[in-house]
Amino acid sequence: MSRTIRRTLPIALACAALLAACGSDAKTSTGAGGTSPATSPAGEVDTSQCAKADGSSPKVQEFTTEPPLCLVNGKTYKATIVTTQGTLHVLLRADIAPNTVNSFVNLARYHYFDNTTCHRAIKNFVVQCGDPTATGGGGPGYEFDDELDKIEPYRIGSIAMANAGPNTNGSQFFIITGDDGAALPPNYTLFGQVEDNDLAVVTALDAVANPNDGPPLTKIDITSVTIDES
């Protein structure tokens, strides 16, 4: 069984080279609307390209670049991930992975993850989600770099980014559901932790995971991801 976390491409589009060289989402320098991120006369980032914090932005699943800085300095961010196996409350770790949390928060506020399917679940390892196509090859249309300098040890309930090699993060993430996942090498940006009170839901996710590498034995859908800012 593979003990790596990868973003795969559909078989018909698979690269002949190593998977680490295959990325479905090219890096770009244009803004979410196809223009360069704007700045104000004072040189500050124009946050008009950020999704609205109240969740009122329309659903968007295609972008041309990672968002500008949308997080508010000094704020704490938590995600509520509602799945068909239960609800996860996740503390997002902007202190160790600010760019990753910024991307995740913006995608969630654009309802990117709502009504999507977790395409991969391996028992005692991980559940992998965040691909609207449920193929393992989907993404938001942009990639961004790893944030590993301040990484902490993985543990059950940790949430980190799946990738197709170094610096190829997009939207796919995984939840560590067992000891095998906690033993992964520190090559995947850690950006969140499921609260202790919800670890029983992590156990429920692992209970329907595949003993081999593949989709879960019982379908795992994400109904919604919402963000609390305090």
MARBA-3410 file (N, C-alpha, C, O; in Angstrom, 1 decimal):
230
0.8,-1.2,0.0,0.0,0.0,0.0,0.9,1.2,0.0,1.9,1.3,0.7 ~ 0.5,2.2,-0.8,1.3,3.4,-0.9,1.1,4.2,0.4,0.0,4.3,1.0 ~ 2.2,4.7,0.9,2.2,5.5,2.1,2.7,6.9,1.8,3.5,7.5,2.5 ~ 2.1,7.5,0.7,2.3,8.9,0.3,1.0,9.5,0.1,0.0,8.8,-0.1 ~ 1.0,10.8,0.2,-0.2,11.6,-0.1,0.0,12.3,-1.4,0.9,13.1,-1.5
-0.8,12.0,-2.4,-0.5,12.5,-3.7,-1.8,13.1,-4.3,-2.9,12.7,-4.0 ~ -1.6,14.0,-5.3,-2.7,14.4,-6.1,-2.5,13.7,-7.4,-1.5,13.9,-8.1 ~ -3.5,12.9,-7.8,-3.4,12.1,-9.0,-4.1,12.7,-10.1,-5.1,13.4,-9.9 ~ -3.7,12.4,-11.3,-4.4,12.8,-12.5,-5.3,11.7,-13.0,-4.9,10.5,-12.8 ~ -6.4,11.9,-13.7,-7.1,10.8,-14.3,-6.2,10.0,-15.2,-5.3,10.5,-15.8
-6.4,8.7,-15.2,-5.5,7.8,-16.0,-5.3,8.2,-17.4,-4.2,8.1,-17.9 ~ -6.3,8.7,-18.0,-6.2,9.1,-19.4,-5.3,10.3,-19.6,-4.8,10.5,-20.7 ~ -5.0,11.0,-18.5,-4.2,12.2,-18.6,-2.9,12.1,-17.8,-2.2,13.1,-17.6 ~ -2.7,10.9,-17.3,-1.5,10.7,-16.4,-0.2,11.0,-17.1,0.0,10.7,-18.3 ~ 0.7,11.6,-16.4,2.0,12.0,-16.9,2.9,10.7,-17.0,2.7,9.8,-16.2
3.8,10.7,-18.0,4.7,9.5,-18.1,5.8,9.7,-17.1,6.4,8.7,-16.7 ~ 6.1,10.9,-16.7,7.1,11.1,-15.7,6.6,10.8,-14.3,5.5,10.4,-14.1 ~ 7.5,10.9,-13.3,7.1,10.7,-11.9,5.9,11.6,-11.5,5.8,12.8,-12.0 ~ 5.1,11.2,-10.6,3.9,12.0,-10.2,4.3,13.3,-9.6,3.6,14.3,-9.8 ~ 5.5,13.3,-9.0,5.9,14.6,-8.4,6.1,15.7,-9.5,6.1,16.9,-9.1
6.3,15.3,-10.7,6.4,16.2,-11.8,5.1,16.6,-12.4,5.1,17.4,-13.3 ~ 4.1,15.9,-12.0,2.8,16.2,-12.6,1.9,17.1,-11.8,1.7,16.8,-10.6 ~ 1.5,18.2,-12.3,0.6,19.1,-11.5,-0.5,19.5,-12.4,-0.3,19.9,-13.5 ~ -1.8,19.4,-11.9,-2.9,19.7,-12.8,-3.2,21.2,-12.7,-4.0,21.7,-13.5 ~ -2.6,21.9,-11.8,-2.9,23.3,-11.6,-1.6,24.2,-11.7,-0.8,24.2,-10.8
-1.5,24.8,-12.9,-0.3,25.6,-13.1,-0.2,26.9,-12.2,-1.3,27.5,-12.0 ~ 1.0,27.2,-11.8,1.1,28.5,-11.1,0.9,29.7,-12.0,1.4,29.6,-13.1 ~ 0.2,30.7,-11.6,0.1,31.9,-12.4,0.3,33.1,-11.5,0.4,33.0,-10.3 ~ 0.3,34.2,-12.2,0.5,35.5,-11.4,-0.7,36.4,-11.6,-0.6,37.6,-11.3 ~ -1.8,35.9,-12.1,-2.9,36.7,-12.3,-3.9,36.5,-11.2,-3.9,35.6,-10.4
-4.8,37.5,-11.1,-5.8,37.5,-10.0,-6.9,36.5,-10.2,-7.1,36.0,-11.3 ~ -7.8,36.4,-9.2,-8.9,35.4,-9.3,-9.8,35.8,-10.4,-10.5,34.9,-11.0 ~ -9.9,37.0,-10.8,-10.7,37.4,-11.9,-10.0,37.5,-13.2,-10.5,38.0,-14.2 ~ -8.7,37.1,-13.2,-7.9,37.1,-14.4,-7.0,38.3,-14.5,-6.4,38.5,-15.6 ~ -7.0,39.1,-13.5,-6.1,40.3,-13.5,-5.1,40.2,-12.3,-5.3,39.5,-11.4
-4.0,41.0,-12.4,-3.0,41.0,-11.4,-3.6,41.5,-10.1,-4.4,42.4,-10.1 ~ -3.2,40.9,-8.9,-3.8,41.4,-7.7,-3.5,42.9,-7.5,-2.4,43.4,-7.7 ~ -4.6,43.6,-7.2,-4.5,45.1,-7.2,-4.0,45.6,-5.8,-4.2,44.9,-4.8 ~ -3.4,46.7,-5.8,-3.0,47.3,-4.6,-3.5,48.7,-4.5,-3.8,49.4,-5.5 ~ -3.7,49.2,-3.3,-4.2,50.6,-3.1,-3.1,51.6,-3.3,-1.9,51.1,-3.4
-3.4,52.9,-3.4,-2.3,53.8,-3.5,-1.3,53.7,-2.4,-0.1,54.1,-2.6 ~ -1.7,53.3,-1.2,-0.7,53.1,-0.1,0.1,51.8,-0.2,0.9,51.6,0.7 ~ -0.2,51.0,-1.2,0.6,49.8,-1.4,-0.1,48.6,-0.7,0.5,47.5,-0.7 ~ -1.2,48.7,-0.1,-1.9,47.6,0.5,-2.6,46.7,-0.5,-3.1,47.2,-1.5 ~ -2.7,45.4,-0.1,-3.4,44.5,-1.0,-4.8,44.8,-1.1,-5.5,45.1,-0.1
-5.4,44.8,-2.3,-6.8,45.0,-2.5,-7.6,43.7,-2.1,-7.5,42.7,-2.9 ~ -8.3,43.7,-1.0,-9.0,42.5,-0.6,-10.4,42.4,-1.3,-11.2,41.5,-0.9 ~ -10.6,43.1,-2.3,-11.9,43.0,-3.0,-12.0,41.6,-3.7,-13.1,41.2,-4.1 ~ -10.9,40.9,-3.9,-10.9,39.6,-4.5,-11.1,38.5,-3.5,-11.1,37.3,-3.8 ~ -11.2,38.9,-2.2,-11.4,37.9,-1.1,-12.9,37.6,-1.0,-13.8,38.5,-1.2
-13.2,36.4,-0.7,-14.6,36.0,-0.5,-15.1,36.8,0.8,-14.3,37.1,1.7 ~ -16.4,37.0,0.8,-17.0,37.7,2.0,-17.0,36.9,3.2,-17.3,35.7,3.2 ~ -16.6,37.5,4.3,-16.5,36.8,5.6,-17.8,36.2,6.1,-17.8,35.3,6.9 ~ -18.9,36.8,5.7,-20.2,36.4,6.2,-20.8,35.2,5.4,-21.9,34.8,5.6 ~ -20.0,34.7,4.4,-20.5,33.5,3.7,-21.4,33.8,2.6,-22.0,32.9,2.0
-21.6,35.1,2.2,-22.6,35.4,1.2,-22.1,35.4,-0.2,-22.8,35.7,-1.2 ~ -20.8,35.1,-0.4,-20.3,35.1,-1.8,-20.8,33.9,-2.5,-21.2,32.9,-1.9 ~ -21.0,34.0,-3.8,-21.5,32.9,-4.6,-20.5,31.7,-4.7,-19.3,31.9,-4.4 ~ -21.0,30.5,-5.0,-20.1,29.4,-5.2,-19.2,29.6,-6.4,-19.6,29.9,-7.5 ~ -17.9,29.4,-6.1,-16.9,29.5,-7.2,-16.0,28.3,-7.0,-15.5,28.0,-5.9
-15.7,27.6,-8.2,-14.8,26.4,-8.1,-13.7,26.5,-9.2,-12.9,25.6,-9.4 ~ -13.5,27.7,-9.8,-12.5,27.9,-10.8,-11.8,29.2,-10.5,-12.5,30.2,-10.5 ~ -10.5,29.2,-10.4,-9.8,30.4,-10.1,-8.5,30.5,-11.0,-8.2,29.5,-11.7 ~ -7.9,31.6,-11.1,-6.7,31.7,-11.9,-5.4,31.9,-11.1,-4.3,31.8,-11.6 ~ -5.6,32.3,-9.8,-4.4,32.4,-9.0,-4.9,32.3,-7.5,-6.0,32.3,-7.2
-3.9,32.1,-6.6,-4.2,32.1,-5.2,-4.7,33.4,-4.8,-4.3,34.4,-5.4 ~ -5.5,33.5,-3.7,-6.0,34.8,-3.4,-5.0,35.7,-2.8,-3.9,35.3,-2.3 ~ -5.3,37.0,-2.7,-4.5,38.0,-1.9,-4.7,37.6,-0.5,-5.4,36.8,-0.1 ~ -4.0,38.3,0.4,-4.1,38.1,1.8,-5.5,38.5,2.3,-5.8,39.7,2.2 ~ -6.3,37.5,2.7,-7.6,37.8,3.2,-7.8,37.6,4.7,-8.8,38.1,5.2
-6.8,37.1,5.3,-6.9,36.9,6.8,-6.7,38.2,7.5,-6.0,39.1,7.0 ~ -7.3,38.4,8.6,-7.2,39.6,9.4,-6.1,39.3,10.5,-6.3,38.4,11.3 ~ -5.1,40.2,10.5,-4.0,40.0,11.5,-4.6,40.0,12.9,-5.4,40.8,13.3 ~ -4.1,39.0,13.7,-4.6,38.8,15.1,-5.8,38.0,15.3,-6.2,37.7,16.4 ~ -6.5,37.7,14.2,-7.7,36.9,14.3,-7.4,35.4,14.4,-6.4,34.9,13.9
-8.3,34.6,15.0,-8.2,33.2,15.0,-9.3,32.6,14.1,-10.4,33.1,14.0 ~ -8.9,31.6,13.3,-9.8,31.0,12.3,-10.1,29.5,12.7,-9.2,28.8,12.9 ~ -11.4,29.2,12.6,-11.8,27.8,12.8,-12.7,27.4,11.7,-13.5,28.2,11.2 ~ -12.6,26.2,11.3,-13.5,25.6,10.2,-14.4,24.6,10.8,-14.0,23.8,11.6 ~ -15.6,24.7,10.3,-16.6,23.6,10.7,-16.9,22.8,9.4,-17.4,23.3,8.4
-16.4,21.6,9.4,-16.6,20.7,8.2,-17.7,19.7,8.5,-17.5,18.8,9.3 ~ -18.8,19.9,7.8,-19.9,19.0,8.0,-19.8,17.8,7.0,-19.8,18.1,5.8 ~ -19.7,16.6,7.4,-19.6,15.5,6.5,-20.8,14.5,6.8,-21.5,14.6,7.8 ~ -20.9,13.6,5.9,-22.0,12.5,6.1,-21.7,11.6,7.2,-22.5,10.7,7.5 ~ -20.5,11.7,7.8,-20.1,10.8,8.9,-20.0,11.6,10.2,-19.7,11.0,11.2
-20.3,12.9,10.1,-20.3,13.7,11.4,-19.6,15.0,11.1,-19.2,15.3,10.0 ~ -19.6,15.9,12.1,-19.1,17.3,11.9,-17.8,17.4,12.6,-17.6,16.9,13.8 ~ -16.8,18.0,12.0,-15.5,18.3,12.5,-15.3,19.8,12.7,-15.6,20.6,11.8 ~ -14.9,20.1,13.9,-14.5,21.5,14.2,-13.0,21.6,14.2,-12.3,20.8,15.0 ~ -12.4,22.4,13.4,-11.0,22.4,13.2,-10.4,23.8,13.5,-10.8,24.8,13.0
-9.3,23.8,14.3,-8.6,25.0,14.6,-7.6,25.1,13.4,-6.7,24.2,13.2 ~ -7.6,26.2,12.7,-6.7,26.5,11.6,-5.5,27.2,12.1,-5.6,28.1,12.8 ~ -4.3,26.7,11.6,-3.0,27.1,12.2,-2.4,28.1,11.3,-1.4,27.9,10.6 ~ -2.9,29.3,11.3,-2.3,30.4,10.6,-0.9,30.8,11.1,-0.2,31.5,10.4 ~ -0.7,30.4,12.4,0.6,30.7,13.0,1.8,29.9,12.3,2.9,30.4,12.3
1.5,28.8,11.8,2.5,28.0,11.2,2.4,27.8,9.7,3.4,27.5,9.0 ~ 1.2,28.1,9.1,1.0,28.0,7.7,0.0,29.1,7.2,-1.1,28.8,6.8 ~ 0.4,30.3,7.3,-0.5,31.4,7.0,-1.0,31.4,5.5,-2.2,31.7,5.3 ~ -0.2,31.1,4.6,-0.7,31.1,3.2,-1.6,30.0,2.9,-2.6,30.2,2.2 ~ -1.4,28.8,3.5,-2.3,27.7,3.3,-3.6,28.0,4.0,-4.7,27.7,3.4
-3.6,28.5,5.2,-4.9,28.8,5.8,-5.6,29.9,5.1,-6.9,29.8,4.9 ~ -4.9,30.9,4.5,-5.5,32.0,3.7,-6.2,31.4,2.5,-7.4,31.8,2.2 ~ -5.6,30.4,1.8,-6.2,29.8,0.7,-7.4,29.0,1.1,-8.5,29.1,0.5 ~ -7.3,28.2,2.1,-8.4,27.3,2.6,-9.6,28.1,3.0,-10.7,27.8,2.6 ~ -9.3,29.2,3.8,-10.4,30.1,4.2,-11.2,30.7,3.0,-12.4,30.7,3.0
-10.4,31.2,2.1,-11.0,31.9,0.9,-11.8,30.9,0.1,-12.9,31.2,-0.3 ~ -11.3,29.7,-0.1,-12.0,28.6,-0.9,-13.3,28.3,-0.1,-14.4,28.1,-0.7 ~ -13.2,28.1,1.2,-14.4,27.7,2.0,-15.4,28.8,1.9,-16.6,28.5,1.8 ~ -15.0,30.0,1.9,-16.0,31.1,1.9,-16.6,31.3,0.5,-17.7,31.9,0.3 ~ -15.9,30.8,-0.5,-16.5,30.7,-1.8,-17.3,29.4,-2.0,-17.7,29.1,-3.1
-17.5,28.6,-0.9,-18.3,27.4,-1.0,-17.7,26.3,-1.9,-18.4,25.5,-2.5 ~ -16.4,26.4,-2.1,-15.7,25.5,-3.0,-15.8,24.1,-2.6,-16.0,23.2,-3.4 ~ -15.8,23.8,-1.3,-15.8,22.4,-0.8,-17.2,21.9,-0.6,-17.4,20.7,-0.3 ~ -18.2,22.7,-0.6,-19.6,22.3,-0.3,-20.0,21.3,-1.4,-19.9,21.4,-2.6 ~ -20.7,20.2,-0.9,-21.2,19.2,-1.7,-20.2,18.5,-2.6,-20.4,18.3,-3.8
-19.1,18.2,-2.0,-18.0,17.5,-2.7,-17.8,16.1,-2.0,-18.3,15.9,-0.9 ~ -17.1,15.2,-2.7,-16.9,13.9,-2.2,-15.4,13.6,-1.9,-14.5,14.0,-2.6 ~ -15.1,13.0,-0.7,-13.8,12.6,-0.4,-13.4,11.4,-1.2,-14.0,10.3,-0.9 ~ -12.5,11.5,-2.1,-12.2,10.5,-3.1,-11.3,9.3,-2.6,-11.2,8.3,-3.3 ~ -10.7,9.5,-1.5,-9.7,8.5,-1.0,-9.7,8.4,0.5,-9.8,9.4,1.2
-9.8,7.2,0.9,-9.8,6.9,2.4,-9.1,5.6,2.6,-9.6,4.5,2.2 ~ -8.0,5.6,3.4,-7.2,4.4,3.6,-7.2,4.1,5.1,-6.9,5.0,5.9 ~ -7.6,3.0,5.5,-7.8,2.6,6.9,-6.5,2.8,7.7,-5.4,2.4,7.3 ~ -6.6,3.4,8.9,-5.5,3.7,9.8,-4.5,4.7,9.2,-3.3,4.7,9.6 ~ -4.9,5.4,8.2,-4.0,6.3,7.4,-4.6,7.7,7.3,-4.4,8.5,8.2
-5.3,7.9,6.2,-5.9,9.2,6.0,-7.2,9.1,5.2,-7.5,8.1,4.6 ~ -8.0,10.2,5.3,-9.1,10.5,4.4,-8.7,11.7,3.6,-8.4,12.8,4.2 ~ -8.8,11.6,2.3,-8.4,12.7,1.4,-9.6,13.4,0.7,-10.4,12.7,0.1 ~ -9.7,14.7,0.7,-10.8,15.4,0.3,-10.3,16.7,-0.5,-9.1,16.9,-0.7 ~ -11.3,17.5,-0.9,-11.0,18.8,-1.4,-10.9,18.9,-2.9,-10.5,19.9,-3.5
-11.3,17.8,-3.6,-11.3,17.8,-5.1,-12.7,17.7,-5.6,-13.4,16.7,-5.4 ~ -13.3,18.8,-6.1,-14.7,18.8,-6.6,-15.0,17.8,-7.6,-16.1,17.4,-7.8 ~ -14.0,17.3,-8.4,-14.2,16.3,-9.4,-14.2,14.9,-8.8,-14.6,14.0,-9.5 ~ -13.7,14.8,-7.6,-13.6,13.4,-6.9,-12.8,12.4,-7.7,-13.0,11.2,-7.6 ~ -11.9,12.9,-8.5,-11.0,12.0,-9.3,-9.6,11.9,-8.7,-8.9,11.0,-9.1
-9.2,12.9,-7.9,-7.9,13.0,-7.4,-7.0,13.9,-8.2,-5.9,14.1,-7.9 ~ -7.6,14.4,-9.3,-6.8,15.3,-10.2,-7.3,16.7,-10.3,-6.7,17.5,-11.0 ~ -8.3,17.0,-9.5,-8.9,18.3,-9.6,-8.2,19.3,-8.6,-7.6,18.9,-7.7 ~ -8.5,20.6,-8.9,-7.9,21.6,-8.1,-8.5,23.0,-8.4,-9.4,23.0,-9.3 ~ -8.1,24.0,-7.7,-8.8,25.3,-7.9,-8.3,26.1,-9.1,-8.9,27.2,-9.4
-7.2,25.7,-9.8,-6.7,26.4,-10.9,-5.4,27.1,-10.5,-4.9,27.8,-11.4 ~ -5.0,27.0,-9.3,-3.7,27.6,-8.9,-3.0,26.7,-8.0,-3.6,25.8,-7.4 ~ -1.7,26.9,-7.8,-0.9,26.2,-6.9,-0.1,27.2,-6.0,0.2,28.3,-6.4 ~ 0.4,26.7,-4.8,1.2,27.6,-4.0,2.2,26.7,-3.2,2.1,25.5,-3.2 ~ 3.2,27.4,-2.7,4.3,26.7,-2.1,4.0,26.1,-0.7,3.1,26.4,0.0
4.8,25.1,-0.4,4.8,24.4,0.9,5.1,25.4,2.0,5.8,26.4,1.8 ~ 4.6,25.1,3.2,5.0,25.9,4.4,5.4,24.8,5.5,4.6,24.4,6.2 ~ 6.7,24.5,5.5,7.2,23.4,6.3,8.2,23.9,7.4,8.6,23.1,8.2 ~ 8.6,25.2,7.4,9.6,25.7,8.3,9.2,25.5,9.8,10.0,25.3,10.7 ~ 7.9,25.7,10.1,7.4,25.7,11.4,6.5,24.5,11.7,5.8,24.4,12.7
6.6,23.5,10.8,5.7,22.3,10.9,5.9,21.6,12.2,7.0,21.5,12.8 ~ 4.8,21.1,12.8,4.8,20.3,14.0,4.5,18.9,13.7,4.0,18.5,12.6 ~ 4.7,17.9,14.6,4.5,16.5,14.4,3.0,16.3,14.0,2.1,16.9,14.6 ~ 2.7,15.4,13.1,1.4,15.0,12.7,0.8,14.2,13.9,1.6,13.5,14.6 ~ -0.5,14.2,14.0,-1.2,13.3,14.9,-2.6,13.0,14.4,-3.0,13.7,13.5
-3.2,12.1,15.0,-4.6,11.8,14.6,-5.5,13.1,14.7,-5.5,13.7,15.7 ~ -6.2,13.4,13.6,-6.9,14.6,13.6,-6.2,15.8,12.9,-6.8,16.8,12.7 ~ -4.9,15.6,12.6,-4.2,16.7,11.9,-4.8,16.8,10.5,-5.2,15.8,9.9 ~ -4.8,18.0,10.0,-5.2,18.3,8.6,-4.0,18.9,7.8,-3.5,19.9,8.3 ~ -3.7,18.3,6.7,-2.5,18.8,5.9,-2.9,18.8,4.4,-3.9,18.2,4.0
-2.0,19.4,3.7,-2.2,19.5,2.2,-1.7,18.3,1.5,-0.6,17.9,1.7 ~ -2.5,17.7,0.6,-2.0,16.8,-0.4,-1.3,17.5,-1.5,-1.6,18.7,-1.8 ~ -0.4,16.9,-2.2,0.3,17.6,-3.3,0.8,16.6,-4.3,0.6,15.4,-4.2 ~ 1.3,17.1,-5.4,1.9,16.3,-6.5,3.4,16.5,-6.5,4.0,16.4,-7.6 ~ 4.0,16.8,-5.4,5.4,17.1,-5.3,5.6,18.4,-4.6,4.6,19.0,-4.2
6.9,18.8,-4.4,7.1,20.0,-3.6,6.4,21.2,-4.3,6.5,21.4,-5.5 ~ 5.8,22.1,-3.4,5.3,23.4,-3.8,4.2,23.2,-4.9,4.1,24.1,-5.8 ~ 3.3,22.3,-4.7,2.2,22.1,-5.7,0.9,22.0,-4.9,0.0,21.2,-5.4 ~ 0.7,22.7,-3.9,-0.5,22.7,-3.1,-1.6,23.4,-3.9,-1.4,24.4,-4.6 ~ -2.8,22.8,-3.8,-4.0,23.4,-4.4,-5.2,23.5,-3.5,-5.2,24.3,-2.6
-6.1,22.5,-3.6,-7.3,22.5,-2.7,-7.4,21.2,-2.0,-8.1,21.1,-1.0 ~ -6.7,20.1,-2.4,-6.8,18.8,-1.8,-6.1,18.8,-0.5,-5.0,19.2,-0.3 ~ -6.8,18.2,0.5,-6.2,18.1,1.8,-6.6,16.7,2.4,-7.4,16.0,1.8 ~ -5.9,16.4,3.5,-6.2,15.1,4.1,-6.3,15.2,5.6,-5.7,16.1,6.2 ~ -7.1,14.3,6.2,-7.3,14.2,7.6,-6.6,13.0,8.1,-7.0,11.9,7.6
-5.7,13.1,9.0,-5.0,11.9,9.5,-6.0,11.1,10.4,-6.5,11.7,11.4 ~ -6.2,9.9,10.1,-7.2,9.1,10.8,-6.6,7.9,11.6,-7.3,7.2,12.3 ~ -5.3,7.7,11.5,-4.7,6.6,12.2,-3.2,6.7,12.3,-2.6,7.7,11.9 ~ -2.6,5.8,13.0,-1.2,5.9,13.4,-0.3,5.9,12.1,0.8,6.6,12.1 ~ -0.7,5.2,11.1,0.1,5.2,9.9,0.2,6.6,9.3,1.3,7.0,8.8
-0.9,7.4,9.3,-0.9,8.7,8.8,0.0,9.6,9.7,0.7,10.5,9.2 ~ -0.1,9.4,11.0,0.7,10.2,11.9,2.2,10.0,11.7,3.0,10.9,12.1 ~ 2.6,8.9,11.1,4.0,8.6,10.9,4.5,9.1,9.6,5.7,8.8,9.2 ~ 3.7,9.8,8.8,4.1,10.4,7.5,5.4,11.3,7.7,5.5,11.9,8.8 ~ 6.3,11.3,6.7,7.4,12.3,6.8,6.8,13.7,6.7,5.7,13.9,6.1
7.5,14.7,7.2,7.0,16.1,7.3,7.1,16.8,5.9,7.7,17.9,5.8 ~ 6.5,16.2,4.9,6.5,16.8,3.5,5.2,17.4,3.1,5.1,17.9,2.0 ~ 4.3,17.5,4.0,2.9,18.0,3.7,2.5,19.1,4.7,2.6,18.9,5.9 ~ 2.2,20.2,4.1,1.9,21.4,5.0,0.8,21.1,6.0,-0.4,20.9,5.6 ~ 1.1,21.2,7.2,0.1,21.0,8.3,-0.5,22.4,8.5,0.1,23.4,8.7
-1.9,22.4,8.5,-2.6,23.7,8.6,-3.8,23.7,9.6,-4.5,24.7,9.7 ~ -4.1,22.5,10.2,-5.2,22.5,11.1,-5.2,21.2,11.9,-4.5,20.3,11.7 ~ -6.0,21.3,13.0,-6.2,20.2,13.9,-7.6,20.1,14.3,-8.2,21.0,14.8 ~ -8.2,18.9,14.2,-9.5,18.6,14.7,-9.6,18.7,16.2,-8.7,18.2,16.9 ~ -10.6,19.4,16.7,-10.7,19.5,18.2,-10.9,18.2,18.8,-11.5,17.3,18.2
-10.4,18.1,20.0,-10.4,16.8,20.7,-11.8,16.2,20.8,-12.0,15.0,20.7 ~ -12.8,17.1,21.0,-14.2,16.6,21.2,-14.8,15.9,20.0,-15.8,15.2,20.0 ~ -14.1,16.2,18.8,-14.6,15.6,17.6,-13.8,14.4,17.0,-13.9,14.0,15.9 ~ -12.8,14.0,17.9,-12.0,12.9,17.4,-12.8,11.6,17.2,-12.4,10.7,16.4 ~ -14.0,11.5,17.8,-14.8,10.3,17.6,-15.3,10.3,16.1,-15.5,9.3,15.5
-15.5,11.5,15.5,-15.9,11.6,14.1,-14.7,11.1,13.2,-14.9,10.5,12.2 ~ -13.5,11.5,13.6,-12.3,11.0,12.9,-12.3,9.5,12.9,-12.0,8.8,11.9 ~ -12.6,8.9,14.1,-12.7,7.4,14.2,-13.8,6.9,13.3,-13.6,5.8,12.7 ~ -14.9,7.6,13.2,-16.0,7.1,12.3,-15.5,7.2,10.8,-15.9,6.3,10.0 ~ -14.8,8.2,10.5,-14.2,8.3,9.1,-13.3,7.1,8.8,-13.4,6.5,7.7
-12.5,6.8,9.8,-11.6,5.6,9.6,-12.3,4.3,9.5,-11.9,3.4,8.8 ~ -13.5,4.2,10.2,-14.2,3.0,10.2,-14.8,2.6,8.8,-15.0,1.5,8.6 ~ -15.0,3.6,8.0,-15.5,3.3,6.6,-14.4,3.4,5.6,-14.7,3.4,4.4 ~ -13.2,3.6,6.0,-12.1,3.7,5.1,-11.8,2.3,4.4,-12.2,1.3,4.9 ~ -11.1,2.4,3.3,-10.7,1.2,2.5,-9.5,0.5,3.1,-8.5,1.2,3.4
-9.4,-0.8,3.3,-8.2,-1.4,3.7,-7.1,-1.3,2.7,-5.9,-1.5,3.1 ~ -7.4,-1.0,1.5,-6.4,-0.8,0.5,-6.5,0.7,0.0,-7.3,1.5,0.6 ~ -5.6,1.1,-0.9,-5.6,2.4,-1.4,-6.8,2.6,-2.4,-6.8,2.0,-3.4 ~ -7.7,3.5,-2.0,-8.9,3.7,-2.9,-9.9,4.5,-2.2,-9.7,5.1,-1.1 ~ -11.1,4.6,-2.8,-12.2,5.3,-2.2,-12.7,4.6,-0.9,-12.5,3.4,-0.7
-13.4,5.3,0.0,-14.0,4.7,1.2,-15.0,3.6,0.8,-15.6,3.7,-0.2 ~ -15.2,2.7,1.7,-16.2,1.6,1.5,-17.6,2.2,1.6,-18.5,1.7,1.0 ~ -17.8,3.2,2.4,-19.0,4.0,2.5,-18.7,5.4,2.1,-17.8,6.0,2.6 ~ -19.5,6.0,1.2,-19.2,7.3,0.6,-19.1,8.3,1.7,-20.0,8.4,2.6 ~ -18.1,9.2,1.6,-17.9,10.3,2.5,-18.1,11.6,1.7,-17.3,11.9,0.9
-19.1,12.3,2.0,-19.4,13.6,1.4,-19.2,14.8,2.3,-19.4,14.6,3.5 ~ -18.7,15.9,1.8,-18.6,17.1,2.6,-19.8,17.9,2.2,-20.0,18.3,1.1 ~ -20.7,18.2,3.2,-21.9,19.0,2.9,-21.6,20.4,2.9,-22.0,21.2,2.0 ~ -20.7,20.9,3.8,-20.3,22.3,3.8,-19.1,22.5,4.7,-18.8,21.7,5.5 ~ -18.4,23.6,4.3,-17.3,24.0,5.2,-17.5,25.5,5.4,-17.6,26.3,4.5
-17.6,25.9,6.7,-17.8,27.3,7.0,-16.7,27.7,8.0,-16.0,26.9,8.6 ~ -16.5,29.0,8.0,-15.3,29.6,8.7,-15.8,30.5,9.8,-16.7,31.4,9.5 ~ -15.3,30.3,11.0,-15.6,31.3,12.1,-14.3,32.1,12.4,-13.2,31.5,12.5 ~ -14.5,33.4,12.4,-13.4,34.3,12.7,-13.6,35.0,14.0,-14.6,35.6,14.2 ~ -12.6,35.0,14.9,-12.8,35.6,16.2,-11.5,36.3,16.6,-11.4,36.9,17.7
END
